[in-house]
Amino acid sequence: MDVFGSDGERVTEEELVKHWLALEREKTGLDTTALDGMSRREALDELLERKPGAAAFLWRASPIEWSRMTLSRTEFERLRVVGGPEGLLWQALSPDGTVMGAAERVENEDLVVLGAETGVDVERVVAFADELATGGELAELVLTKRRGSGSPRVADGNHRATAVCLHLLRTGEYRPQRAYLGIGKNPVLTPLYERIRGVFSRLRPGGPRW
């Protein structure tokens, strides 16, 4: 069974969906107070309409167990960027598929060229990192993984996650980040390597959860 850690707290899918939807509404200046009166189904339908790709995990991997936790530095550095076609957006930005890999490019390369090359708003990543440098806090990430697999992907919050790593690269300080983690069913054809890796990672007491 996947380990949630001593600080992990089980939460409902409705809480996760409304948290995510609130962030999406804020991006476009829409009121978020109306979410309190929405049903889980209504909130989920709106989220899937707004984020059909990233939020598809919610129905593809159902049933999903959700938890809210604080990530250790090791866990954070192993997070993978959101999935997608190879060579596009976040897959283009991160050479190894991790948020740390994305942050290293943002730190070391020309931002204008990097943004044009990948299509990612890297200036937004820098803005979030600057916010951390002045003592600010970033909203919880949404992470997803299959049961028994390796490191989670960032379904929502790739700019924020990369900013945390960018701040770490710049200052050496890891600012503990909160996240929602969804663990979904594992399809029969999941690569055996990933399942074995997941099992052994959970045998280390007090160690990373992936």
Helices and strands as residue ranges (DSSP letters): E 9-11, H 13-27, G 33-37, H 40-50, G 54-56, H 57-60, E 64-71, H 73-77, H 89-93, H 99-108, H 111-118, H 122-133, E 141-146, E 153-156, H 158-171, E 177-184, H 192-201
